[in-house]
Amino acid sequence: MTLGLEAHRPLGRLSNVDLSFALLRGLAVVGGAAWLAFTASLLPEVREQLWVVLGLFAGYSSLLFGLLFVWPRAVRKFHLAALVLDLAAVYRLLSLTGGVQSSFTVALYILVALHGFYHGLALGLGIAAVGAVLCYFSDLSATASVHVPDLAVKLSFLFLVAFAVGLIRNRERRDRAQIDKLNRELDSQTDILRKANERCKRMHERLLHSERLAIIGKMSAQIAHEIRNPLSSMSLNAELLGDEIDSVLDVDLSQARSLLASIQEQVEILTHVIEDYLQFSRIPEIHPEKVSLNALISGIMESMGPEFRQSNAEVIPRLSREMPEISLDSYQFRIALVNILRNSLEAMPEGGRIVISTELRDGRAGVRLADTGVGVPPDNIDRIFTPFFTTKDNGTGLGLSLAQQIIEKHGGDISCRSDPGDGTSFTIDLPLDARVEESFL
């Protein structure tokens, strides 16, 4: 007989309560055997039958604990079976030793107490009732010779024991349920604190990132401003020089024109770089309004059509019809998507395919852009959003960083996955009702 075994106990392991009651059963067997061996007041046939009862008790007790090792989760079923066998064993013991007048009626009280504690108040009272009936009918001749008030007192104590032990058990169960509830609430609060801590870490990282971007932006703006004016002057003078060359007649100036064209091309490249630096230095201010994300993407695809055709790129739209209007700054978000698309075009020098898809998941809008370009090496995948990081000869390394700024300003996230040779995919996750990220500076 065991108390309060847990259903989730590990296989092959018994609780201390199990082991304690295994010891009690063992002591009962040893004590019973000693009593039968040394008492001289029993008839031979009675002694023989008691040895049988003791042997059966020892046998099914050993079987019970053997089964608990193999199937610990079926502990309640084993206890109910043991209860029936224990009641039968006690009934037979009493019938052989004097019924209600037997010294072994104490075994019935122990049985009621143990099983009542394990099964609770209601079943404990039921066991007491069954035990009282068995005790009464175990030896009717002995019952008839007992004074009725004495018999009533003896049997009523079974119910008192069951009631007291059952109340203790029910209170223990309530306390355990309360402790479990408190543990669940503690786990829930711990989970909330963990998520809050993770959010604080992300906010701290964004703060540091924004501070770095602000410093880089100020430096970039200053440098770009100092270079922009001389470049404008160089571009204007190159145009004037071209006009002067065109006005000269009867002289072969083809080499001069070629050199001048090369100068103008390099000036245009530098001008483009300066524009990128200036655009990056101005942290975008987001002014969201309800727009159709699918319509915005379709417009970008149409306006970039000449670039796609020039790059021999096939663009496949897979836009979800379930996508509702969401809060976006269409101008800034267009800049972000164009930068990502141009990054994909540059990764497909021989042409390829770009798939643009949208989907609605978990109450948020998702945009995925997957290309069939050369891919990003694993060592660089964590650096592609870092300002000024680029693997291109003429790249500034600001396009993807600016796109990340814009998307995060919308309260969204962008991630990248790539396998060298198998292309790259960018996944954008946006809230339907954008809460614009406040600037840290």
C-alpha positions, 0 to 999 in steps of 0.5 A, a space after each residue: 500500500 502506497 501514498 500519493 504516488 505521482 503519475 509522472 514518476 520516472 520508470 523503474 523508480 519508487 518514491 520514499 513512500 512506496 519503499 516505506 510501505 513495502 517495508 511495512 508489508 515486509 514487517 507484517 509478513 515477518 511478524 505474522 510468520 513469527 506469531 504463527 511459529 511461536 503461538 501455541 493456542 491455534 488449532 492445526 487446521 487454523 494455523 495451516 489456513 493462516 499460513 496460506 493467507 500469509 503466503 498469499 499476502 506476501 505473494 500479491 504484495 511482492 507482485 504489486 511492487 514488481 508491477 510498480 517498477 514496470 508500470 509506474 503510471 498505472 499506480 492507482 489501478 494497482 492500489 485499487 486492486 491491492 485494496 480489494 485483496 487487502 480487504 479479502 485478506 483481513 476478512 479471512 484473518 478475522 474469520 479465523 481468529 475470532 471476528 470482531 473479538 480478534 486482536 487483528 481488528 487493528 489491521 482493519 483500522 490500519 487498512 482504512 487509514 492507509 487507503 483512506 489517505 491515498 484515495 481521499 475522504 469519500 473513498 475512505 468512508 466507503 472503505 470504512 463502511 465495507 470494512 465494518 460490514 466485513 468485520 461484522 460478518 467475519 464471525 457471526 457467532 463472535 458478533 452475537 456474544 459481543 455487547 451491542 454498544 461495545 460493537 457499535 463503538 468499535 466499528 464507529 472508530 473505523 469511520 472516525 479514522 477514515 474521516 480524520 485521515 480523509 480530511 488531512 488528505 483533502 487539505 493536502 491535495 488543496 495545498 498541493 493544487 495551490 502550490 502548483 497554481 503558484 508555480 504556474 503563475 511564477 513560471 508565467 511571470 518568469 516567462 514575461 520577465 524573460 521576454 521583457 529582458 530580451 526586448 530590453 536587450 534588443 532595444 539596447 542593441 538598437 540604441 547602440 546601432 542608432 548611435 553608431 548610425 547617427 555618428 556615421 551619418 554626420 560624418 558622411 554628410 560632412 564629407 559628402 558636402 565637402 566633395 559634392 561642390 567640387 564634383 558639381 564644378 568638375 561636371 560642369 567644366 567637363 561639359 563646357 570642355 566637351 562643347 569646346 572640343 566639339 567647336 574645333 574643326 579639322 582636328 582629330 580629337 577622338 582620343 580627347 573625347 574618349 578621355 573626357 567621356 571617361 572623366 564624366 563617367 567617373 564623376 557620375 559614379 562619385 556623384 552617385 556615391 555621394 547621393 547614397 551617403 547623403 540619403 543614408 545620413 538623413 535618418 528617415 522620418 516615417 509618415 505612415 498611411 493606409 496603403 495596399 502593399 500589393 499595389 505598392 509592390 506592383 507599382 515598383 515592379 512596373 517602374 523598374 521594368 526597364 532595369 529588369 529587362 536590361 539585367 535579363 531578370 524575370 520577376 515573378 509576383 506571388 501576391 496574396 489576395 488576402 492581404 489587407 491595407 496596412 500602415 506604410 510610408 509608401 515613399 520610404 518603403 519604396 526606397 527600401 524595396 528598390 534597394 533590395 531589388 537592385 541588390 538582387 539584380 547585381 547578384 545576377 550578372 548573367 540574369 536570373 529570376 526574382 520571386 516577390 511574394 506577400 502573405 498574411 501570417 499571425 496578424 502580420 504582413 510578410 514580404 519575401 524576395 528570393 533571387 537566383 543569384 550567386 548568393 552570400 558566403 556564410 562568413 558575410 551573411 551577418 554583415 550584409 546590413 552593416 553600413 559600408 560593407 560591400 563585396 562589389 567593386 563600385 558599391 557603397 554598402 549603404 543600400 541594405 543598411 538603409 532598407 533595414 533602417 526604414 523597415 525597423 522604423 515601421 516597427 518591422 524586421 528584415 532577415 536574410 538567408 542565402 546559400 552560395 550558388 543557390 540565391 538569396 532570400 530577404 524576408 520582411 515582417 511588418 505589423 498591419 498597423 505600424 507603430 513608428 519606432 521612435 528615434 533614440 536621438 
